[in-house]
């Protein structure tokens, strides 16, 4: 396995816009980094859980990945279009926003059904890790590295949302439009 190819895939895929990145940035924009920590920690733990679950299932079902992948893609694209619709909804009043803060559980569950993350782990395992590593130790080490790099990218997006909170609030309509386009882009790229 080429470590450069592995790292390139993991870093580029983790840092590009995806549903988790966008939702974490939006939550941090609304409540700040500390105020959105419950949701952020749910996303992070969900990302690790989906990585571990994918690792277990991918190693045992390695030959079935091409059969089930199209169904994940369709479900994922549909879900991303639903999220796009949610992001486009008119801005709630400040009073409404304060009362609706995302929870740890909602972040965790969202991540478990986030098809971009599922496809990320299926790809990294089936294309970069399993064909080149026989030992469980090396598979676990590469999987842990992928999870760590994914966490760093997620935290970067959240920090970005918190840092530019006032700017995003001032340009809320434009922000929602751009986030919707990025979610549509994420849905389309599932099939590319």
ChimeraX commands (.cxc) that place a marker at each C-alpha (Angstrom):
marker #1 position 0.00,0.00,0.00 radius 0.5
marker #1 position 1.16,3.49,-0.76 radius 0.5
marker #1 position 1.01,5.51,2.45 radius 0.5
marker #1 position 0.92,8.69,0.32 radius 0.5
marker #1 position -2.19,7.47,-1.54 radius 0.5
marker #1 position -3.82,6.42,1.74 radius 0.5
marker #1 position -3.12,9.75,3.46 radius 0.5
marker #1 position -4.15,11.73,0.37 radius 0.5
marker #1 position -7.48,9.96,0.20 radius 0.5
marker #1 position -8.18,10.26,3.93 radius 0.5
marker #1 position -7.18,13.92,4.22 radius 0.5
marker #1 position -8.88,15.13,1.04 radius 0.5
marker #1 position -12.08,13.19,1.72 radius 0.5
marker #1 position -12.19,14.33,5.35 radius 0.5
marker #1 position -11.58,18.01,4.65 radius 0.5
marker #1 position -13.96,18.41,1.69 radius 0.5
marker #1 position -17.54,19.48,2.45 radius 0.5
marker #1 position -19.78,16.71,3.62 radius 0.5
marker #1 position -22.92,16.47,5.73 radius 0.5
marker #1 position -21.10,16.12,9.07 radius 0.5
marker #1 position -18.68,18.96,8.33 radius 0.5
marker #1 position -21.50,21.24,7.23 radius 0.5
marker #1 position -23.77,20.42,10.17 radius 0.5
marker #1 position -20.93,20.86,12.67 radius 0.5
marker #1 position -20.02,24.20,11.15 radius 0.5
marker #1 position -23.66,25.27,11.25 radius 0.5
marker #1 position -24.10,24.19,14.87 radius 0.5
marker #1 position -20.92,26.05,15.90 radius 0.5
marker #1 position -22.16,29.07,13.96 radius 0.5
marker #1 position -25.38,29.02,15.95 radius 0.5
marker #1 position -24.05,28.29,19.43 radius 0.5
marker #1 position -20.26,28.71,19.30 radius 0.5
marker #1 position -17.73,25.91,19.68 radius 0.5
marker #1 position -18.34,25.30,23.39 radius 0.5
marker #1 position -22.11,25.71,23.08 radius 0.5
marker #1 position -22.28,23.05,20.40 radius 0.5
marker #1 position -19.92,20.62,22.12 radius 0.5
marker #1 position -22.62,18.03,22.91 radius 0.5
marker #1 position -23.54,17.76,19.23 radius 0.5
marker #1 position -19.88,17.82,18.16 radius 0.5
marker #1 position -18.96,15.02,20.58 radius 0.5
marker #1 position -21.92,12.97,19.27 radius 0.5
marker #1 position -20.66,13.39,15.71 radius 0.5
marker #1 position -17.10,12.50,16.74 radius 0.5
marker #1 position -18.12,9.41,18.69 radius 0.5
marker #1 position -20.47,8.39,15.88 radius 0.5
marker #1 position -17.64,8.77,13.36 radius 0.5
marker #1 position -15.40,6.50,15.46 radius 0.5
marker #1 position -18.24,4.00,15.94 radius 0.5
marker #1 position -19.01,3.87,12.21 radius 0.5
marker #1 position -15.29,3.38,11.56 radius 0.5
marker #1 position -15.07,0.47,13.99 radius 0.5
marker #1 position -18.33,-1.09,12.76 radius 0.5
marker #1 position -17.20,-0.68,9.14 radius 0.5
marker #1 position -13.88,-2.26,10.02 radius 0.5
marker #1 position -15.54,-5.30,11.54 radius 0.5
marker #1 position -18.06,-5.77,8.74 radius 0.5
marker #1 position -15.71,-4.92,5.89 radius 0.5
marker #1 position -13.09,-7.42,7.01 radius 0.5
marker #1 position -15.71,-10.14,7.33 radius 0.5
marker #1 position -17.78,-9.20,4.26 radius 0.5
marker #1 position -14.99,-7.94,2.01 radius 0.5
marker #1 position -16.34,-9.71,-1.11 radius 0.5
marker #1 position -19.90,-8.33,-0.68 radius 0.5
marker #1 position -19.02,-4.60,-0.79 radius 0.5
marker #1 position -19.72,-4.17,-4.55 radius 0.5
marker #1 position -23.18,-5.69,-4.09 radius 0.5
marker #1 position -24.38,-3.47,-1.22 radius 0.5
marker #1 position -22.64,-0.19,-2.13 radius 0.5
marker #1 position -25.28,1.02,-4.67 radius 0.5
marker #1 position -28.02,0.83,-2.02 radius 0.5
marker #1 position -25.95,2.92,0.40 radius 0.5
marker #1 position -25.40,5.47,-2.36 radius 0.5
marker #1 position -29.11,5.88,-3.11 radius 0.5
marker #1 position -30.03,6.13,0.57 radius 0.5
marker #1 position -27.23,8.61,1.18 radius 0.5
marker #1 position -28.10,10.89,-1.73 radius 0.5
marker #1 position -31.75,10.92,-0.67 radius 0.5
marker #1 position -30.82,11.80,2.89 radius 0.5
marker #1 position -28.49,14.59,1.75 radius 0.5
marker #1 position -31.27,16.11,-0.35 radius 0.5
marker #1 position -33.51,16.02,2.74 radius 0.5
marker #1 position -30.80,17.84,4.72 radius 0.5
marker #1 position -30.57,20.39,1.91 radius 0.5
marker #1 position -34.26,21.08,2.28 radius 0.5
marker #1 position -33.81,21.50,6.06 radius 0.5
marker #1 position -30.92,23.95,5.63 radius 0.5
marker #1 position -32.93,26.01,3.11 radius 0.5
marker #1 position -35.88,26.50,5.45 radius 0.5
marker #1 position -36.45,30.12,6.44 radius 0.5
marker #1 position -34.42,31.43,9.33 radius 0.5
marker #1 position -36.08,30.88,12.69 radius 0.5
marker #1 position -36.36,33.69,15.17 radius 0.5
marker #1 position -33.58,34.14,17.71 radius 0.5
marker #1 position -35.92,32.82,20.39 radius 0.5
marker #1 position -36.56,29.64,18.38 radius 0.5
marker #1 position -32.86,29.12,17.73 radius 0.5
marker #1 position -31.96,29.33,21.41 radius 0.5
marker #1 position -34.50,26.64,22.29 radius 0.5
marker #1 position -33.44,24.14,19.60 radius 0.5
marker #1 position -29.92,23.03,20.29 radius 0.5
marker #1 position -28.80,19.73,18.85 radius 0.5
marker #1 position -27.98,16.98,21.32 radius 0.5
marker #1 position -25.22,14.41,21.66 radius 0.5
marker #1 position -27.69,11.71,20.69 radius 0.5
marker #1 position -28.82,13.51,17.52 radius 0.5
marker #1 position -25.18,13.98,16.44 radius 0.5
marker #1 position -24.35,10.36,17.19 radius 0.5
marker #1 position -27.38,8.94,15.35 radius 0.5
marker #1 position -26.86,11.29,12.41 radius 0.5
marker #1 position -23.29,10.08,12.03 radius 0.5
marker #1 position -24.32,6.42,12.17 radius 0.5
marker #1 position -26.58,6.96,9.14 radius 0.5
marker #1 position -24.25,9.39,7.34 radius 0.5
marker #1 position -23.62,7.62,4.07 radius 0.5
marker #1 position -20.58,9.74,3.23 radius 0.5
marker #1 position -18.87,8.43,6.37 radius 0.5
marker #1 position -19.98,4.87,5.65 radius 0.5
marker #1 position -18.68,5.07,2.07 radius 0.5
marker #1 position -15.50,6.75,3.32 radius 0.5
marker #1 position -14.73,3.82,5.61 radius 0.5
marker #1 position -15.80,1.17,3.10 radius 0.5
marker #1 position -13.50,2.73,0.51 radius 0.5
marker #1 position -10.53,3.28,2.79 radius 0.5
marker #1 position -10.79,-0.27,4.08 radius 0.5
marker #1 position -11.48,-2.04,0.79 radius 0.5
marker #1 position -9.13,-0.01,-1.43 radius 0.5
marker #1 position -6.27,1.05,0.83 radius 0.5
marker #1 position -6.07,-1.13,3.94 radius 0.5
marker #1 position -7.36,-4.69,3.49 radius 0.5
marker #1 position -5.74,-5.53,0.14 radius 0.5
marker #1 position -2.29,-4.68,1.54 radius 0.5
marker #1 position -2.42,-5.69,5.21 radius 0.5
marker #1 position -2.86,-9.17,6.61 radius 0.5
marker #1 position -2.35,-8.46,10.28 radius 0.5
marker #1 position -5.17,-7.22,12.47 radius 0.5
marker #1 position -2.73,-4.86,14.18 radius 0.5
marker #1 position -1.87,-2.99,10.99 radius 0.5
marker #1 position -5.52,-2.87,9.89 radius 0.5
marker #1 position -6.46,-1.38,13.29 radius 0.5
marker #1 position -3.57,1.11,13.16 radius 0.5
marker #1 position -4.55,2.41,9.71 radius 0.5
marker #1 position -8.21,2.54,10.72 radius 0.5
marker #1 position -7.32,4.49,13.89 radius 0.5
marker #1 position -5.27,6.93,11.80 radius 0.5
marker #1 position -8.23,7.43,9.42 radius 0.5
marker #1 position -10.52,8.11,12.40 radius 0.5
marker #1 position -8.06,10.56,13.96 radius 0.5
marker #1 position -7.60,12.51,10.71 radius 0.5
marker #1 position -11.38,12.56,10.20 radius 0.5
marker #1 position -11.85,13.95,13.73 radius 0.5
marker #1 position -9.33,16.70,13.04 radius 0.5
marker #1 position -11.16,17.71,9.87 radius 0.5
marker #1 position -14.52,17.72,11.65 radius 0.5
marker #1 position -13.13,19.89,14.45 radius 0.5
marker #1 position -11.61,22.24,11.89 radius 0.5
marker #1 position -15.02,22.79,10.27 radius 0.5
marker #1 position -16.62,23.34,13.67 radius 0.5
marker #1 position -13.94,25.84,14.63 radius 0.5
marker #1 position -14.46,27.62,11.33 radius 0.5
marker #1 position -18.19,27.94,12.05 radius 0.5
marker #1 position -17.52,29.31,15.52 radius 0.5
marker #1 position -14.81,31.71,14.37 radius 0.5
marker #1 position -16.96,33.27,11.68 radius 0.5
marker #1 position -20.23,33.15,13.65 radius 0.5
marker #1 position -20.97,36.88,13.36 radius 0.5
marker #1 position -20.13,36.97,9.67 radius 0.5
marker #1 position -22.40,33.99,8.96 radius 0.5
marker #1 position -25.22,35.54,11.01 radius 0.5
marker #1 position -24.95,38.76,9.01 radius 0.5
marker #1 position -25.11,36.84,5.72 radius 0.5
marker #1 position -27.51,34.11,6.81 radius 0.5
marker #1 position -29.36,33.75,3.50 radius 0.5
marker #1 position -26.15,33.51,1.51 radius 0.5
marker #1 position -24.72,31.06,4.07 radius 0.5
marker #1 position -27.79,28.81,3.80 radius 0.5
marker #1 position -27.65,28.97,0.00 radius 0.5
marker #1 position -23.96,27.99,-0.10 radius 0.5
marker #1 position -24.46,25.21,2.47 radius 0.5
marker #1 position -27.39,23.88,0.42 radius 0.5
marker #1 position -25.26,23.85,-2.72 radius 0.5
marker #1 position -22.50,22.00,-0.85 radius 0.5
marker #1 position -24.99,19.39,0.36 radius 0.5
marker #1 position -26.31,18.94,-3.19 radius 0.5
marker #1 position -22.69,18.62,-4.35 radius 0.5
marker #1 position -22.13,15.95,-1.67 radius 0.5
marker #1 position -25.20,14.04,-2.92 radius 0.5
marker #1 position -23.98,14.15,-6.52 radius 0.5
marker #1 position -20.41,13.13,-5.69 radius 0.5
marker #1 position -21.67,9.91,-4.09 radius 0.5
marker #1 position -22.26,8.64,-7.64 radius 0.5
marker #1 position -19.00,9.90,-9.16 radius 0.5
marker link #1:1,2 radius 0.2
marker link #1:2,3 radius 0.2
marker link #1:3,4 radius 0.2
marker link #1:4,5 radius 0.2
marker link #1:5,6 radius 0.2
marker link #1:6,7 radius 0.2
marker link #1:7,8 radius 0.2
marker link #1:8,9 radius 0.2
marker link #1:9,10 radius 0.2
marker link #1:10,11 radius 0.2
marker link #1:11,12 radius 0.2
marker link #1:12,13 radius 0.2
marker link #1:13,14 radius 0.2
marker link #1:14,15 radius 0.2
marker link #1:15,16 radius 0.2
marker link #1:16,17 radius 0.2
marker link #1:17,18 radius 0.2
marker link #1:18,19 radius 0.2
marker link #1:19,20 radius 0.2
marker link #1:20,21 radius 0.2
marker link #1:21,22 radius 0.2
marker link #1:22,23 radius 0.2
marker link #1:23,24 radius 0.2
marker link #1:24,25 radius 0.2
marker link #1:25,26 radius 0.2
marker link #1:26,27 radius 0.2
marker link #1:27,28 radius 0.2
marker link #1:28,29 radius 0.2
marker link #1:29,30 radius 0.2
marker link #1:30,31 radius 0.2
marker link #1:31,32 radius 0.2
marker link #1:32,33 radius 0.2
marker link #1:33,34 radius 0.2
marker link #1:34,35 radius 0.2
marker link #1:35,36 radius 0.2
marker link #1:36,37 radius 0.2
marker link #1:37,38 radius 0.2
marker link #1:38,39 radius 0.2
marker link #1:39,40 radius 0.2
marker link #1:40,41 radius 0.2
marker link #1:41,42 radius 0.2
marker link #1:42,43 radius 0.2
marker link #1:43,44 radius 0.2
marker link #1:44,45 radius 0.2
marker link #1:45,46 radius 0.2
marker link #1:46,47 radius 0.2
marker link #1:47,48 radius 0.2
marker link #1:48,49 radius 0.2
marker link #1:49,50 radius 0.2
marker link #1:50,51 radius 0.2
marker link #1:51,52 radius 0.2
marker link #1:52,53 radius 0.2
marker link #1:53,54 radius 0.2
marker link #1:54,55 radius 0.2
marker link #1:55,56 radius 0.2
marker link #1:56,57 radius 0.2
marker link #1:57,58 radius 0.2
marker link #1:58,59 radius 0.2
marker link #1:59,60 radius 0.2
marker link #1:60,61 radius 0.2
marker link #1:61,62 radius 0.2
marker link #1:62,63 radius 0.2
marker link #1:63,64 radius 0.2
marker link #1:64,65 radius 0.2
marker link #1:65,66 radius 0.2
marker link #1:66,67 radius 0.2
marker link #1:67,68 radius 0.2
marker link #1:68,69 radius 0.2
marker link #1:69,70 radius 0.2
marker link #1:70,71 radius 0.2
marker link #1:71,72 radius 0.2
marker link #1:72,73 radius 0.2
marker link #1:73,74 radius 0.2
marker link #1:74,75 radius 0.2
marker link #1:75,76 radius 0.2
marker link #1:76,77 radius 0.2
marker link #1:77,78 radius 0.2
marker link #1:78,79 radius 0.2
marker link #1:79,80 radius 0.2
marker link #1:80,81 radius 0.2
marker link #1:81,82 radius 0.2
marker link #1:82,83 radius 0.2
marker link #1:83,84 radius 0.2
marker link #1:84,85 radius 0.2
marker link #1:85,86 radius 0.2
marker link #1:86,87 radius 0.2
marker link #1:87,88 radius 0.2
marker link #1:88,89 radius 0.2
marker link #1:89,90 radius 0.2
marker link #1:90,91 radius 0.2
marker link #1:91,92 radius 0.2
marker link #1:92,93 radius 0.2
marker link #1:93,94 radius 0.2
marker link #1:94,95 radius 0.2
marker link #1:95,96 radius 0.2
marker link #1:96,97 radius 0.2
marker link #1:97,98 radius 0.2
marker link #1:98,99 radius 0.2
marker link #1:99,100 radius 0.2
marker link #1:100,101 radius 0.2
marker link #1:101,102 radius 0.2
marker link #1:102,103 radius 0.2
marker link #1:103,104 radius 0.2
marker link #1:104,105 radius 0.2
marker link #1:105,106 radius 0.2
marker link #1:106,107 radius 0.2
marker link #1:107,108 radius 0.2
marker link #1:108,109 radius 0.2
marker link #1:109,110 radius 0.2
marker link #1:110,111 radius 0.2
marker link #1:111,112 radius 0.2
marker link #1:112,113 radius 0.2
marker link #1:113,114 radius 0.2
marker link #1:114,115 radius 0.2
marker link #1:115,116 radius 0.2
marker link #1:116,117 radius 0.2
marker link #1:117,118 radius 0.2
marker link #1:118,119 radius 0.2
marker link #1:119,120 radius 0.2
marker link #1:120,121 radius 0.2
marker link #1:121,122 radius 0.2
marker link #1:122,123 radius 0.2
marker link #1:123,124 radius 0.2
marker link #1:124,125 radius 0.2
marker link #1:125,126 radius 0.2
marker link #1:126,127 radius 0.2
marker link #1:127,128 radius 0.2
marker link #1:128,129 radius 0.2
marker link #1:129,130 radius 0.2
marker link #1:130,131 radius 0.2
marker link #1:131,132 radius 0.2
marker link #1:132,133 radius 0.2
marker link #1:133,134 radius 0.2
marker link #1:134,135 radius 0.2
marker link #1:135,136 radius 0.2
marker link #1:136,137 radius 0.2
marker link #1:137,138 radius 0.2
marker link #1:138,139 radius 0.2
marker link #1:139,140 radius 0.2
marker link #1:140,141 radius 0.2
marker link #1:141,142 radius 0.2
marker link #1:142,143 radius 0.2
marker link #1:143,144 radius 0.2
marker link #1:144,145 radius 0.2
marker link #1:145,146 radius 0.2
marker link #1:146,147 radius 0.2
marker link #1:147,148 radius 0.2
marker link #1:148,149 radius 0.2
marker link #1:149,150 radius 0.2
marker link #1:150,151 radius 0.2
marker link #1:151,152 radius 0.2
marker link #1:152,153 radius 0.2
marker link #1:153,154 radius 0.2
marker link #1:154,155 radius 0.2
marker link #1:155,156 radius 0.2
marker link #1:156,157 radius 0.2
marker link #1:157,158 radius 0.2
marker link #1:158,159 radius 0.2
marker link #1:159,160 radius 0.2
marker link #1:160,161 radius 0.2
marker link #1:161,162 radius 0.2
marker link #1:162,163 radius 0.2
marker link #1:163,164 radius 0.2
marker link #1:164,165 radius 0.2
marker link #1:165,166 radius 0.2
marker link #1:166,167 radius 0.2
marker link #1:167,168 radius 0.2
marker link #1:168,169 radius 0.2
marker link #1:169,170 radius 0.2
marker link #1:170,171 radius 0.2
marker link #1:171,172 radius 0.2
marker link #1:172,173 radius 0.2
marker link #1:173,174 radius 0.2
marker link #1:174,175 radius 0.2
marker link #1:175,176 radius 0.2
marker link #1:176,177 radius 0.2
marker link #1:177,178 radius 0.2
marker link #1:178,179 radius 0.2
marker link #1:179,180 radius 0.2
marker link #1:180,181 radius 0.2
marker link #1:181,182 radius 0.2
marker link #1:182,183 radius 0.2
marker link #1:183,184 radius 0.2
marker link #1:184,185 radius 0.2
marker link #1:185,186 radius 0.2
marker link #1:186,187 radius 0.2
marker link #1:187,188 radius 0.2
marker link #1:188,189 radius 0.2
marker link #1:189,190 radius 0.2
marker link #1:190,191 radius 0.2
marker link #1:191,192 radius 0.2
view
